[in-house]
Each structure stands twice: as structure tokens, then as C-alpha cells.
Amino acid sequence: KTAIPEGTYRIVLRESKTYKRLMPLLLGVPEFKNIVLRTGKTAEQSRGDILVGKASHQPSSVGGESWELNDARTTFNLLYHLIAEAIDHGEDVSMEVLSAKEWTYR
């Protein structure tokens, strides 16, 4: 689930005051600013950012289901490297945000 409106957003690398390093930042997201791609395990940890990793289904201790991300650091490092390399070669980098109705977890 996401509160970010569907659309395609440009990604740049900018110095983050929060993370004290260059971070991938989405530009032009309506009603949002400083949305970064970063590591984390659960939606509760996102603080409005986009977390990266491998999704896995976890049984919930209170019944139902929940999702969490694994291998977040490895996934982030690979993604960061790909973004930085593309930008270094003068390419534009963007991300398409879709409704959860249009894709499935695997």
C-alpha cells in the first residue's frame, strides 16, 4: 500500500540530513517532499519513505497476515549502485508507482 499517487517520478541522489549521506530521492511527488528509497522491514518503519527489499509473507501474531522485507541492505546497495551508475552516465532515472491492485506479491 502506498499514499504516493500513481505516476512516474524522477529519482536523483541528494545529500540527506537525516541519513547523513547521498540517498535516492523522488522528485515531483504531489503533497510530499523528501521521499527517499531506503532500508526497513515493515510499513510501520517507512515514515513515508519507500522501503526496498524482498517481500515475504509473515503470519501475524494477532491473526491475519502481514508482510515484511528481507535482504533490505543488499537490495538497497544494489539499487543505489544502479541508480548512481546511470546518473554518472548522464541517464535520467525514474520510478513508476502503481496501485496495489495492478501487481501482486510473489
N, C-alpha and C positions, 0 to 999 in steps of 0.2 A: 504494500500500500504506500502511496505517496501523496503528499499535499502539493507537490510541484505540478503545475499544469502541464498537460501533454504538449510536446513541442520538441524542437531541436535547438540545443543550446551550445554555444561555443565554449570550449574549455581552454583556459590559459593557466600558466604557472605563475603564482603570485606569492610573495612572502606573507605568511600568516603570523599575526601577532600571537594568536592562541597556541599554535604548534611550533612557532619559532623556526620555521623552515619554509622552503618553497612547497606549495601544495596546489593540486589541480583545483581550479575554481570555475564554477559555471557562471557564465555571463548572461544577462538579459532575462533572468527568471522573474516573471511578474510577481510583485509584492514580496520578493525575497532578496536578500543580499548576502554575499559571502557564503554561498553553499559550496562546500568542498567535498571532494571524494576522499574517504579516509577509512581507517580500520575500525572495527567494532563487531560485536557478536549479535546484538538484538536491536530491534526497532527502538526500544526504550533508551538505548545508548546513543542514538543517532543525533539528538539535539538539532534535528532539521537538516543535517548533512546526509550525503549518500554514502552508505557503507558498502564496501566491496568484500567479496569472499565467495565461498562455495556454500550455497544454501543447503541446509539439512533439516528435515522434519524431526521434531522432538516431541514426545508425549508430554503433555502439561501435567504438573502435579495437582492442579485443581480441575482436571478433566479437560477434554477437548484436545486441541493441538496447538503447537507453536512452531515457529521457525527460528533458526539461528544460523549465523555464518561461521564457517570454519575456514582455516587457512587464510585468514584475512591479511596477515602481514605479507605472506608470499604473494598473494593475489595483488595487493596494493603495490608492492615493489615492482612486479612485472608490468602492471598497468602504468605506473609512474614512468618507468623506463620507456615504454612505448610512446607515451604522450610526449615526454621530453625529447626523444629522438625525432619524432615527427615535427615538433616545433623547431628544433635545431636545423632541420632540413627545409624550413620555410613553409611547411604544410599547415593548413588550418585543421584543428581538431574539434570535433563536436560530439555531443551525446544526444540520442533521441530518447525522450521519456514517453513511455506508453502507459495506457491504463492497464491495471492488473487483469482486466477482462480479456486483453489481447495476447496474453502469454501465460505459460504455466511453469511451475517449479518442476525440476527434474532431478 
